[in-house]
Amino acid sequence: MIATARNYDVICLELRNHSSQLDNPLKKDLNKLLADIKDIITSDKKIKASLDTLLLSQLFNFRVKAIKWLFQDSEFNLTEMLDEVYPQVEELKKNPKLEVLAENILFALRCNRKVVDAVVATADLSKENLEINAPQLPTINYEQFISAIALGVPDDAMAQKIIDWTNSYLYIEFVTVAAAIINDEPQLKISDKVIKELAFIIADAAQEYSALATELGILKLRSTKQSFAHISFDNDFIKEQKKLADLGLDDYSKNLVN
């Protein structure tokens, strides 16, 4: 069992840390995924474009299998799952090349923690309930998921937001694993340009993840007691949230330089 694999947005990172404990089919899928991530960060192509066309579906498919396996074979405490990821990311900051990237990953994990806390507060995620329902979890692939959202959500704009929100945590997963690979395998000699692109991707993904979670009603703004089921947010709201987050990251970067 892998008791430490508790953060949904970094399942690949945690399973990479404990690959020797995986079932053979899952281990094979993980090794293929890690190899493909390594290929993307060592190629001369734009990372985001390669990720969108080559890896998002693979990452989604692996996560579905991994979550189901973890539910059946591991003990979960969702309220503590992020706490065990922070130390590993903090270690990345000791590498000068990865310091800003590591801060952006921590920013993404903080965004994720807010969503996790909101979900835990409203859902029955007890160990007993997970053990009962885990065998019934469907195994779907990325294409089936997209089709299900498109057909099952009558509002096209809302359907796209759900897909974008899902993709944003896939970006977070990708960058977090890529950063660990870069740190653990210095022989790859990843350029500063690639590291900066990774930092931008995860900062942007974290901002969108948090903003869309608010618009979808998963997160609640502290400044209001109204029900978000009766309030609609447009694209200007998301852009404003991202602008505020960008300002915070820019201030941090300036502090690093000064």
C-alpha positions in Angstrom: 0.0 0.0 0.0 1.1 3.6 -0.6 -0.2 5.6 2.3 1.6 8.8 1.1 -0.1 8.9 -2.3 -2.9 11.2 -1.2 -2.9 14.3 -3.4 -5.1 14.0 -6.5 -3.2 16.6 -8.5 0.2 14.9 -8.0 -0.7 11.2 -8.1 2.0 10.6 -10.7 4.6 12.2 -8.6 3.7 10.1 -5.5 3.5 6.8 -7.6 6.9 7.7 -9.1 8.3 7.8 -5.6 6.9 4.4 -4.8 7.0 2.7 -8.2 8.4 -0.6 -6.8 5.1 -1.1 -5.0 2.8 -0.8 -8.0 1.0 -3.6 -9.8 2.7 -4.5 -13.0 0.1 -3.0 -15.5 0.0 0.3 -13.6 3.8 0.4 -13.3 4.1 -0.2 -17.0 1.7 2.7 -17.7 3.6 4.9 -15.3 7.0 4.2 -16.9 5.5 5.0 -20.3 4.1 8.3 -19.0 7.3 9.3 -17.3 9.3 8.5 -20.5 6.9 10.7 -22.6 7.1 13.6 -20.1 10.9 13.4 -20.4 10.7 13.4 -24.2 8.6 16.5 -24.1 10.9 18.5 -21.8 14.0 17.5 -23.7 12.6 18.3 -27.2 12.9 21.6 -29.0 9.1 21.9 -29.4 6.8 24.2 -27.4 5.8 22.3 -24.2 2.2 23.5 -24.1 1.5 22.4 -27.7 3.1 19.0 -27.2 1.1 18.6 -23.9 -2.2 19.4 -25.5 -1.7 17.2 -28.5 0.2 14.2 -27.1 0.0 13.9 -23.3 -3.3 15.3 -21.8 -5.3 12.2 -22.7 -2.5 9.8 -21.5 -2.2 11.6 -18.2 -6.0 11.6 -17.7 -6.2 7.9 -18.5 -3.4 7.0 -16.1 -4.9 9.1 -13.3 -8.3 7.4 -13.6 -6.6 3.9 -13.2 -4.3 5.1 -10.4 -7.1 6.7 -8.4 -9.2 3.6 -8.6 -6.2 1.4 -7.6 -5.4 3.7 -4.7 -8.9 3.7 -3.4 -8.9 -0.1 -3.4 -5.3 -0.6 -2.0 -4.4 2.4 0.1 -5.6 4.2 3.2 -6.7 7.7 2.4 -7.0 10.8 4.6 -7.9 13.5 2.1 -7.6 16.3 4.6 -3.9 15.5 5.0 -2.9 14.6 1.5 -1.3 17.9 0.5 0.8 18.1 3.7 2.9 15.1 2.6 3.7 16.6 -0.8 5.0 20.0 0.3 8.4 18.7 1.7 9.4 17.2 -1.6 8.5 20.4 -3.5 10.3 22.5 -0.9 13.4 20.4 -1.7 13.3 21.6 -5.3 13.9 25.1 -4.1 17.4 24.1 -3.0 18.2 23.9 -6.8 18.7 27.5 -7.9 17.5 26.8 -11.4 14.2 25.5 -10.0 13.5 28.0 -7.2 10.8 30.0 -9.0 9.3 26.9 -10.6 9.1 25.3 -7.1 7.3 28.4 -5.7 4.8 28.2 -8.6 4.2 24.6 -7.9 3.6 25.4 -4.2 1.2 28.1 -5.4 -0.7 25.5 -7.4 -0.8 23.1 -4.5 -2.3 25.8 -2.3 -5.0 26.4 -4.9 -5.6 22.7 -4.9 -5.8 22.5 -1.1 -8.6 25.0 -1.1 -10.6 22.9 -3.5 -9.9 19.7 -1.6 -11.0 21.2 1.7 -14.2 22.4 0.0 -14.9 19.0 -1.4 -14.1 17.2 1.9 -16.4 19.5 3.7 -19.4 18.6 1.5 -18.8 14.9 0.6 -18.6 11.6 2.4 -15.0 10.7 1.8 -14.6 8.4 4.7 -12.4 5.3 4.4 -15.4 3.1 4.8 -17.4 4.9 2.0 -14.4 4.8 -0.3 -13.9 1.1 0.2 -17.5 0.4 -0.6 -17.7 2.6 -3.7 -14.2 2.1 -5.2 -15.0 -1.2 -7.1 -18.0 0.6 -8.7 -15.9 3.5 -10.0 -16.0 3.5 -13.8 -12.8 3.4 -15.8 -13.2 5.9 -18.6 -10.7 7.5 -21.0 -10.2 11.1 -21.8 -12.2 11.0 -25.1 -15.1 9.3 -23.3 -15.0 12.0 -20.6 -15.1 14.8 -23.1 -18.0 13.2 -24.9 -19.9 12.6 -21.7 -19.5 16.3 -20.7 -20.5 17.5 -24.1 -23.6 15.3 -24.2 -24.5 15.6 -20.5 -24.1 19.3 -19.9 -26.7 21.2 -21.9 -24.9 24.6 -21.4 -22.0 24.6 -23.9 -20.2 27.3 -22.0 -20.5 25.4 -18.7 -19.4 22.2 -20.4 -16.2 24.0 -21.7 -15.5 25.3 -18.2 -15.6 21.8 -16.7 -13.2 20.6 -19.4 -10.9 23.5 -18.9 -10.9 23.0 -15.1 -10.1 19.3 -15.7 -7.3 20.2 -18.1 -5.9 22.7 -15.6 -5.2 20.1 -13.0 -3.6 17.9 -15.7 -1.2 20.7 -16.4 -0.4 21.0 -12.7 0.3 17.2 -12.5 2.5 17.4 -15.6 4.7 20.3 -14.5 5.1 18.9 -10.9 6.4 15.6 -12.3 8.6 17.3 -14.9 10.2 19.4 -12.2 11.0 16.3 -10.1 12.5 14.7 -13.2 14.7 17.7 -13.9 15.9 17.9 -10.3 16.6 14.1 -10.1 18.2 13.7 -13.5 20.7 16.7 -14.0 22.3 14.8 -16.8 19.3 15.8 -19.0 20.6 19.4 -19.0 17.2 21.1 -19.3 17.5 24.7 -20.5 16.4 27.7 -18.5 13.9 28.5 -21.3 12.2 25.2 -20.7 12.1 25.7 -17.0 10.6 29.2 -17.4 7.9 27.8 -19.7 7.1 25.2 -17.1 6.8 27.9 -14.5 4.4 29.9 -16.7 2.3 26.8 -17.5 1.7 25.8 -13.9 1.1 29.4 -12.7 -1.5 29.9 -15.4 -3.1 26.5 -14.7 -3.3 27.1 -11.0 -5.0 30.5 -11.5 -7.5 29.0 -13.9 -8.1 26.0 -11.6 -8.9 28.2 -8.7 -11.0 30.7 -10.6 -13.1 28.0 -12.4 -13.6 26.1 -9.2 -15.1 29.3 -7.8 -17.3 29.9 -10.9 -18.4 26.2 -10.9 -19.5 26.6 -7.3 -16.9 24.4 -5.7 -15.2 27.2 -3.9 -17.1 30.0 -2.2 -15.9 33.6 -2.0 -15.4 34.6 1.7 -16.9 38.1 1.1 -20.4 36.8 0.5 -22.9 34.5 2.2 -25.1 34.1 -0.8 -25.5 30.8 -2.5 -23.4 30.6 -5.7 -26.0 28.4 -7.3 -27.9 31.6 -7.9 -24.9 33.7 -9.1 -23.2 33.6 -12.5 -19.7 34.6 -13.2 -18.5 35.6 -16.7 -15.1 35.5 -18.3 -14.2 39.0 -16.8 -14.4 37.4 -13.4 -11.9 34.7 -14.3 -9.6 37.2 -16.0 -9.7 39.4 -12.9 -8.8 36.5 -10.6 -5.9 35.5 -12.8 -4.7 39.2 -12.9 -4.6 39.3 -9.1 -2.7 36.0 -8.9 -0.3 37.3 -11.6 0.4 40.3 -9.5 1.2 38.2 -6.5 3.6 36.0 -8.5 5.3 39.1 -10.1 5.9 40.5 -6.6 7.5 37.3 -5.5 9.8 37.3 -8.6 10.9 40.8 -7.8 11.7 39.9 -4.3 13.9 37.1 -5.5 15.8 39.5 -7.8 16.3 42.2 -5.1 
